[in-house]
Amino acid sequence: MPAMSTSADTALPFIKMHGLGNDFVVVDARARDIAITPAMAKGIAHRQFGVGFDQLTVISNGPGDAHLTFYNADGSTSAACGNATRCIARHLILESGKPELHLTTDRGDLYARDAGNGLTSVNMGAPQLDWRDIPLAEEADTLELPIEGGPTATGMGNPHCTFFVEDAEVIPLEEFGPRYEHHPLYPQRTNVQVAQVTAPDRIRMRVWERGVGVTLASGSSSCATAVAAARRGLTGRKVQIDLDGGTLWIDWAEDGVWMTGPTMHVFDGTFTREFLESLV
């Protein structure tokens, strides 16, 4: 992908990718600095006036193969985004020819590898299970929070709140999600999942992402739900997660939570100077 700049006299190249319909705009800052502001991210995210995305990711140079920075559709940032990490890992694997990568994020060091058959695996690191690390506003049992429905709290570099339900299809996510995203127990807001265990190694899950809304898939949410299900004895540590956009495979291994699934590079584009200036 060509070098990019956001200076006033130049356009800005980008690529559009998705992981199971969880879609991303990706800009490459490895050749020169790119300053993404919350207003820029929010403007690009608009699906009528911009391009639209669930997350925007900036690739920059890092101590490993690359550093990734994530922005939500409302302009806020996130330390982690599993599907975006997996998509960009696929892009960098194809670009470099390396079968394995070392990526850095505000979440920490992540490792990715080609899983064969067009699939990519990313190790999202060890889950955060202590209330301080997720973080919660006060001490609580993270396995079963003092919230109606007794959800489980998990940190994957971003906070998660997983409700285990009898039928995930009937939950009105547009109402249910924001109610708990802004729950006072979560000072940084939270991603919300409704999960239905359909077999000892299979979960049907739907997602409300903080700062975004309903999404077709979420990698970090899938990891958090798999960890929560295993902690509660509902499944083993290796499960299939069926999302609205498709399927991910999660393995809570000794070295971290591995997520495997497909990716798609949809198109390359360029933001015009006129558009970028309108976002300032």
VOPAGU-2260 file (C-alpha; in pm, 1 decimal, decimal comma):
REM VOPAGU-2260
SITE   aa  ch    i         X         Y         Z
SITE  MET   A    0       0,0       0,0       0,0
SITE  PRO   A    1     149,0     341,3     -90,5
SITE  ALA   A    2     273,5     584,7     171,2
SITE  MET   A    3       6,2     813,3     311,8
SITE  SER   A    4     -17,4    1167,9     439,6
SITE  THR   A    5    -288,1    1387,7     581,6
SITE  SER   A    6    -127,3    1719,8     490,3
SITE  ALA   A    7    -362,3    1971,2     329,9
SITE  ASP   A    8    -215,4    1938,6     -20,5
SITE  THR   A    9    -243,6    1562,5     -55,7
SITE  ALA   A   10    -506,3    1290,8     -55,4
SITE  LEU   A   11    -506,9     995,2     179,8
SITE  PRO   A   12    -498,0     635,1      50,3
SITE  PHE   A   13    -668,0     363,6     253,6
SITE  ILE   A   14    -786,5       6,6     229,1
SITE  LYS   A   15   -1123,8    -135,7     330,8
SITE  MET   A   16   -1129,7    -477,1     497,2
SITE  HIS   A   17   -1370,1    -687,2     698,0
SITE  GLY   A   18   -1365,7    -991,4     920,4
SITE  LEU   A   19   -1707,5   -1160,4     902,5
SITE  GLY   A   20   -1874,0    -826,8     823,9
SITE  ASN   A   21   -1696,1    -644,5    1109,3
SITE  ASP   A   22   -1553,5    -376,2     878,9
SITE  PHE   A   23   -1246,7    -156,1     894,3
SITE  VAL   A   24   -1074,6     133,3     725,3
SITE  VAL   A   25    -696,8      89,9     738,8
SITE  VAL   A   26    -436,7     361,9     682,1
SITE  ASP   A   27     -62,3     300,7     665,9
SITE  ALA   A   28     163,3     538,8     859,0
SITE  ARG   A   29     484,3     338,7     832,1
SITE  ALA   A   30     640,7     572,0     576,1
SITE  ARG   A   31     533,0     904,2     733,6
SITE  ASP   A   32     333,1    1035,1    1025,1
SITE  ILE   A   33     -45,6    1050,1    1004,1
SITE  ALA   A   34    -242,0    1242,7    1263,0
SITE  ILE   A   35    -590,2    1095,1    1301,9
SITE  THR   A   36    -815,0    1312,4    1516,2
SITE  PRO   A   37   -1143,8    1202,1    1675,7
SITE  ALA   A   38   -1326,8    1431,4    1429,3
SITE  MET   A   39   -1151,2    1266,2    1133,3
SITE  ALA   A   40   -1229,9     916,8    1258,3
SITE  LYS   A   41   -1593,6    1004,1    1321,0
SITE  GLY   A   42   -1629,8    1168,0     979,1
SITE  ILE   A   43   -1472,8     877,2     791,6
SITE  ALA   A   44   -1695,8     637,0     987,4
SITE  HIS   A   45   -2018,0     798,2     866,2
SITE  ARG   A   46   -2176,6     552,7     624,0
SITE  GLN   A   47   -2341,5     824,4     413,2
SITE  PHE   A   48   -2098,5    1118,8     429,9
SITE  GLY   A   49   -1780,7     909,6     465,6
SITE  VAL   A   50   -1687,2     549,0     388,5
SITE  GLY   A   51   -1815,5     378,0     699,9
SITE  PHE   A   52   -1644,4     140,6     940,3
SITE  ASP   A   53   -1678,1     -30,6    1274,3
SITE  GLN   A   54   -1313,5      52,6    1351,8
SITE  LEU   A   55   -1037,7     251,6    1183,6
SITE  THR   A   56    -683,4     121,3    1225,6
SITE  VAL   A   57    -352,8     299,3    1171,7
SITE  ILE   A   58     -48,1      84,5    1092,7
SITE  SER   A   59     276,5     240,4    1215,9
SITE  ASN   A   60     632,0     126,9    1278,7
SITE  GLY   A   61     690,8     -55,2    1603,6
SITE  PRO   A   62     941,1    -273,2    1785,5
SITE  GLY   A   63     786,0    -572,8    1609,2
SITE  ASP   A   64     663,7    -601,4    1252,6
SITE  ALA   A   65     412,2    -316,6    1303,0
SITE  HIS   A   66     217,4    -121,9    1564,9
SITE  LEU   A   67    -163,2     -93,4    1540,7
SITE  THR   A   68    -380,5     189,2    1677,3
SITE  PHE   A   69    -759,7     151,0    1681,0
SITE  TYR   A   70   -1039,0     409,4    1660,0
SITE  ASN   A   71   -1408,8     338,4    1711,7
SITE  ALA   A   72   -1680,7     482,8    1491,4
SITE  ASP   A   73   -1755,8     755,2    1748,8
SITE  GLY   A   74   -1395,3     877,8    1736,9
SITE  SER   A   75   -1289,1     715,6    2064,6
SITE  THR   A   76    -990,8     481,4    2081,2
SITE  SER   A   77    -961,6     118,0    2185,3
SITE  ALA   A   78    -652,3     -70,7    2297,8
SITE  ALA   A   79    -763,6    -384,7    2115,8
SITE  CYS   A   80    -965,8    -499,4    1817,3
SITE  GLY   A   81    -938,9    -867,0    1738,7
SITE  ASN   A   82   -1089,8    -882,0    1390,5
SITE  ALA   A   83    -898,3    -572,8    1272,9
SITE  THR   A   84    -576,2    -724,3    1405,9
SITE  ARG   A   85    -649,4   -1045,2    1218,3
SITE  CYS   A   86    -731,8    -860,4     894,6
SITE  ILE   A   87    -417,3    -649,3     906,7
SITE  ALA   A   88    -210,2    -952,2    1000,0
SITE  ARG   A   89    -332,3   -1120,8     679,9
SITE  HIS   A   90    -244,4    -805,5     482,3
SITE  LEU   A   91     107,0    -793,3     632,5
SITE  ILE   A   92     163,1   -1168,5     591,4
SITE  LEU   A   93      86,5   -1136,6     220,7
SITE  GLU   A   94     296,7    -820,5     191,9
SITE  SER   A   95     602,6    -957,4     373,0
SITE  GLY   A   96     583,5   -1327,2     290,6
SITE  LYS   A   97     633,2   -1405,2     661,0
SITE  PRO   A   98     411,9   -1685,1     797,1
SITE  GLU   A   99     429,0   -1537,4    1149,2
SITE  LEU   A  100     420,6   -1178,0    1276,8
SITE  HIS   A  101     490,1    -987,1    1596,6
SITE  LEU   A  102     247,0    -695,9    1630,5
SITE  THR   A  103     224,5    -435,1    1905,7
SITE  THR   A  104     -85,4    -252,7    2028,0
SITE  ASP   A  105    -182,4     -52,8    2335,1
SITE  ARG   A  106    -304,9    -391,4    2459,3
SITE  GLY   A  107      54,1    -521,8    2437,7
SITE  ASP   A  108     242,6    -767,0    2215,5
SITE  LEU   A  109      26,7    -982,9    1989,3
SITE  TYR   A  110     139,5   -1265,3    1765,4
SITE  ALA   A  111     -23,3   -1372,4    1439,9
SITE  ARG   A  112      26,4   -1660,5    1200,5
SITE  ASP   A  113    -106,1   -1802,8     876,3
SITE  ALA   A  114    -344,3   -2083,2     975,8
SITE  GLY   A  115    -377,7   -2222,5     622,9
SITE  ASN   A  116    -679,5   -2240,0     391,2
SITE  GLY   A  117    -705,0   -1860,0     387,2
SITE  LEU   A  118    -747,0   -1839,4     765,6
SITE  THR   A  119    -543,1   -1622,8    1001,8
SITE  SER   A  120    -480,7   -1676,3    1373,1
SITE  VAL   A  121    -399,9   -1405,7    1627,4
SITE  ASN   A  122    -300,2   -1458,1    1988,7
SITE  MET   A  123    -494,1   -1188,9    2177,6
SITE  GLY   A  124    -296,8   -1246,4    2497,5
SITE  ALA   A  125    -406,7   -1360,5    2840,0
SITE  PRO   A  126    -754,1   -1246,1    2947,6
SITE  GLN   A  127    -783,7    -991,3    3226,7
SITE  LEU   A  128    -996,4   -1143,6    3503,2
SITE  ASP   A  129    -933,2    -915,5    3802,4
SITE  TRP   A  130   -1185,9    -634,6    3846,8
SITE  ARG   A  131    -909,4    -370,1    3854,5
SITE  ASP   A  132    -768,6    -477,6    3517,3
SITE  ILE   A  133   -1093,7    -497,0    3318,4
SITE  PRO   A  134   -1152,5    -229,5    3467,4
SITE  LEU   A  135   -1459,3    -213,2    3689,9
SITE  ALA   A  136   -1550,5      88,1    3901,3
SITE  GLU   A  137   -1543,8    -114,9    4222,2
SITE  GLU   A  138   -1458,2    -459,6    4350,3
SITE  ALA   A  139   -1697,6    -725,9    4224,8
SITE  ASP   A  140   -1707,9   -1095,5    4139,6
SITE  THR   A  141   -1614,3   -1086,8    3771,0
SITE  LEU   A  142   -1758,9   -1434,2    3715,0
SITE  GLU   A  143   -2108,7   -1313,6    3800,3
SITE  LEU   A  144   -2153,0    -938,3    3826,6
SITE  PRO   A  145   -2415,7    -779,5    4054,7
SITE  ILE   A  146   -2619,2    -685,9    3747,5
SITE  GLU   A  147   -2955,2    -831,3    3648,7
SITE  GLY   A  148   -2883,1   -1145,6    3448,7
SITE  GLY   A  149   -2551,4   -1210,0    3629,3
SITE  PRO   A  150   -2317,7   -1137,6    3334,8
SITE  THR   A  151   -1945,0   -1216,7    3336,8
SITE  ALA   A  152   -1681,1    -943,8    3306,8
SITE  THR   A  153   -1364,6   -1003,4    3104,7
SITE  GLY   A  154   -1086,0    -779,5    2980,7
SITE  MET   A  155    -920,1    -843,8    2645,4
SITE  GLY   A  156    -743,2    -508,2    2631,2
SITE  ASN   A  157   -1095,0    -365,4    2623,8
SITE  PRO   A  158   -1381,7    -435,6    2867,4
SITE  HIS   A  159   -1653,0    -694,0    2804,5
SITE  CYS   A  160   -1983,1    -787,4    2966,2
SITE  THR   A  161   -2118,8   -1129,4    2860,6
SITE  PHE   A  162   -2477,8   -1235,3    2925,9
SITE  PHE   A  163   -2555,8   -1606,5    2887,8
SITE  VAL   A  164   -2912,1   -1643,3    2762,9
SITE  GLU   A  165   -3147,4   -1918,0    2649,1
SITE  ASP   A  166   -3207,3   -1763,8    2306,2
SITE  ALA   A  167   -2965,7   -1503,7    2169,3
SITE  GLU   A  168   -3190,6   -1432,9    1870,5
SITE  VAL   A  169   -3474,2   -1275,5    2069,6
SITE  ILE   A  170   -3267,8   -1017,9    2260,0
SITE  PRO   A  171   -3333,6    -664,9    2120,6
SITE  LEU   A  172   -2967,3    -561,1    2099,5
SITE  GLU   A  173   -3044,3    -203,8    1992,3
SITE  GLU   A  174   -3206,5    -149,8    2332,1
SITE  PHE   A  175   -3015,4    -402,6    2540,6
SITE  GLY   A  176   -2664,3    -302,8    2430,3
SITE  PRO   A  177   -2656,3      67,5    2519,6
SITE  ARG   A  178   -2826,0      -2,5    2852,8
SITE  TYR   A  179   -2519,2    -197,3    2967,1
SITE  GLU   A  180   -2248,4     -25,2    2761,2
SITE  HIS   A  181   -2292,6     274,0    2991,3
SITE  HIS   A  182   -2346,8      80,7    3315,2
SITE  PRO   A  183   -2182,6     262,1    3610,2
SITE  LEU   A  184   -1985,8     -51,7    3699,1
SITE  TYR   A  185   -1785,6       3,4    3376,0
SITE  PRO   A  186   -1604,6     340,5    3396,5
SITE  GLN   A  187   -1467,8     306,2    3040,4
SITE  ARG   A  188   -1796,6     168,7    2903,9
SITE  THR   A  189   -1808,0    -190,2    2780,7
SITE  ASN   A  190   -1871,9    -419,3    2487,7
SITE  VAL   A  191   -2186,1    -626,1    2545,3
SITE  GLN   A  192   -2244,0    -983,0    2428,6
SITE  VAL   A  193   -2548,2   -1208,5    2444,8
SITE  ALA   A  194   -2436,9   -1569,4    2422,4
SITE  GLN   A  195   -2627,4   -1894,6    2388,5
SITE  VAL   A  196   -2436,4   -2218,5    2447,4
SITE  THR   A  197   -2556,4   -2459,8    2178,1
SITE  ALA   A  198   -2308,0   -2743,0    2240,7
SITE  PRO   A  199   -2015,0   -2814,3    2475,6
SITE  ASP   A  200   -1784,4   -2662,6    2214,8
SITE  ARG   A  201   -2014,2   -2415,9    2037,0
SITE  ILE   A  202   -2169,3   -2076,6    2119,0
SITE  ARG   A  203   -2413,7   -1853,7    1930,5
SITE  MET   A  204   -2323,8   -1492,0    2006,7
SITE  ARG   A  205   -2444,3   -1143,9    1913,3
SITE  VAL   A  206   -2256,1    -823,2    1983,4
SITE  TRP   A  207   -2303,5    -461,3    2081,5
SITE  GLU   A  208   -1967,1    -282,0    2055,4
SITE  ARG   A  209   -1897,1      23,2    2267,2
SITE  GLY   A  210   -1863,5     335,2    2056,3
SITE  VAL   A  211   -2005,0     153,4    1752,9
SITE  GLY   A  212   -2335,1     -28,8    1812,7
SITE  VAL   A  213   -2455,2    -361,7    1676,3
SITE  THR   A  214   -2184,5    -531,9    1469,5
SITE  LEU   A  215   -2193,0    -850,1    1265,0
SITE  ALA   A  216   -1889,4    -986,3    1446,8
SITE  SER   A  217   -1627,0    -897,8    1706,4
SITE  GLY   A  218   -1299,8   -1078,7    1764,0
SITE  SER   A  219   -1225,9    -952,3    2113,5
SITE  SER   A  220   -1590,6   -1017,0    2212,1
SITE  SER   A  221   -1558,8   -1373,6    2084,3
SITE  CYS   A  222   -1244,3   -1423,6    2291,2
SITE  ALA   A  223   -1408,6   -1274,9    2600,8
SITE  THR   A  224   -1720,1   -1489,8    2559,7
SITE  ALA   A  225   -1515,2   -1806,3    2514,8
SITE  VAL   A  226   -1318,9   -1726,9    2830,5
SITE  ALA   A  227   -1637,2   -1646,9    3024,1
SITE  ALA   A  228   -1806,1   -1970,6    2912,7
SITE  ALA   A  229   -1504,2   -2179,4    3010,8
SITE  ARG   A  230   -1476,6   -2007,2    3350,6
SITE  ARG   A  231   -1842,3   -2080,3    3419,7
SITE  GLY   A  232   -1805,7   -2445,2    3319,4
SITE  LEU   A  233   -2044,3   -2410,4    3026,2
SITE  THR   A  234   -1788,7   -2517,1    2763,6
SITE  GLY   A  235   -1431,6   -2629,0    2729,8
SITE  ARG   A  236   -1150,5   -2387,1    2648,2
SITE  LYS   A  237   -1171,4   -2446,8    2272,5
SITE  VAL   A  238   -1497,8   -2337,7    2108,0
SITE  GLN   A  239   -1663,8   -2234,5    1786,0
SITE  ILE   A  240   -1835,4   -1893,9    1800,5
SITE  ASP   A  241   -2122,2   -1842,6    1554,0
SITE  LEU   A  242   -2179,1   -1471,4    1490,8
SITE  ASP   A  243   -2420,6   -1285,1    1266,2
SITE  GLY   A  244   -2143,5   -1249,7    1005,6
SITE  GLY   A  245   -1991,5   -1597,3    1025,1
SITE  THR   A  246   -1775,1   -1820,6    1244,1
SITE  LEU   A  247   -1461,0   -1777,2    1452,8
SITE  TRP   A  248   -1267,7   -2046,6    1638,1
SITE  ILE   A  249   -1133,2   -1958,3    1982,0
SITE  ASP   A  250    -873,5   -2153,6    2180,7
SITE  TRP   A  251    -791,6   -2035,2    2533,7
SITE  ALA   A  252    -445,9   -2189,1    2544,2
SITE  GLU   A  253    -166,0   -2164,4    2800,1
SITE  ASP   A  254       4,8   -1883,8    2607,2
SITE  GLY   A  255    -309,1   -1674,5    2551,0
SITE  VAL   A  256    -640,2   -1667,5    2368,0
SITE  TRP   A  257    -599,6   -1766,6    2003,5
SITE  MET   A  258    -861,9   -1649,7    1754,1
SITE  THR   A  259    -882,3   -1798,9    1403,5
SITE  GLY   A  260   -1102,9   -1699,1    1111,3
SITE  PRO   A  261   -1129,3   -1562,9     757,4
SITE  THR   A  262   -1058,3   -1208,7     639,8
SITE  MET   A  263   -1146,1   -1003,6     332,4
SITE  HIS   A  264    -961,9    -720,0     157,6
SITE  VAL   A  265   -1254,6    -543,4     -11,4
SITE  PHE   A  266   -1103,8    -248,5    -200,2
SITE  ASP   A  267    -838,2      22,8    -206,0
SITE  GLY   A  268    -943,8     387,1    -206,2
SITE  THR   A  269    -828,1     744,2    -159,1
SITE  PHE   A  270    -982,3    1015,7      53,8
SITE  THR   A  271    -980,2    1341,4    -140,2
SITE  ARG   A  272    -828,0    1663,7     -15,3
SITE  GLU   A  273   -1173,6    1823,2     -19,7
SITE  PHE   A  274   -1317,1    1550,0     202,5
SITE  LEU   A  275   -1027,5    1560,4     451,3
SITE  GLU   A  276   -1050,3    1939,6     482,3
SITE  SER   A  277   -1421,3    1908,2     559,2
SITE  LEU   A  278   -1337,3    1700,5     866,7
SITE  VAL   A  279   -1105,5    1954,9    1029,6
